[in-house]
């Protein structure tokens, strides 16, 4: 989508901004999800969950 929008960037910048924001939000979401899983499943996360 970004490659197609590259030729229209001067006349219609939203064609590149919209997919760019969607990609940014998807990457941010996966990073936050990965951090949460790492914190919950890792060795220090297991101690947090068990209360020790």
C-alpha positions in Angstrom: 0.0 0.0 0.0 2.8 2.4 0.8 4.6 1.7 -2.5 1.4 2.5 -4.5 0.9 5.7 -2.5 4.4 6.9 -3.1 3.5 8.3 -6.5 0.6 10.2 -5.0 2.4 11.6 -2.0 2.3 15.2 -3.2 -1.3 15.4 -4.3 -2.9 13.0 -1.6 -0.7 12.5 1.4 -3.3 10.6 3.4 -2.8 7.7 1.0 0.6 7.1 2.6 -0.2 8.4 6.1 -3.2 6.0 6.8 -1.4 2.7 6.0 1.8 4.0 7.8 -0.2 4.7 11.0 -1.9 1.2 10.7 1.5 -0.5 10.4 2.9 1.6 13.3 0.0 0.6 15.5 0.2 -3.1 14.6 4.0 -3.2 15.4 3.4 -1.3 18.6 0.6 -3.7 19.6 2.8 -6.7 19.0 5.6 -5.2 20.9 3.4 -4.5 23.9 1.9 -8.0 23.7 5.3 -9.5 23.6 6.5 -7.5 26.6 3.4 -8.6 28.6 3.9 -12.3 27.7 7.6 -12.1 28.6 6.8 -10.5 31.9 4.1 -13.0 32.7 5.9 -16.1 31.6 9.5 -15.4 32.4 11.2 -16.5 35.6 10.6 -13.3 37.5 7.0 -13.2 36.2 6.3 -16.5 37.8 7.4 -15.3 41.2 5.1 -12.3 40.8 2.1 -14.5 40.0 2.8 -16.9 42.9 3.3 -14.2 45.4 6.7 -15.4 46.6 
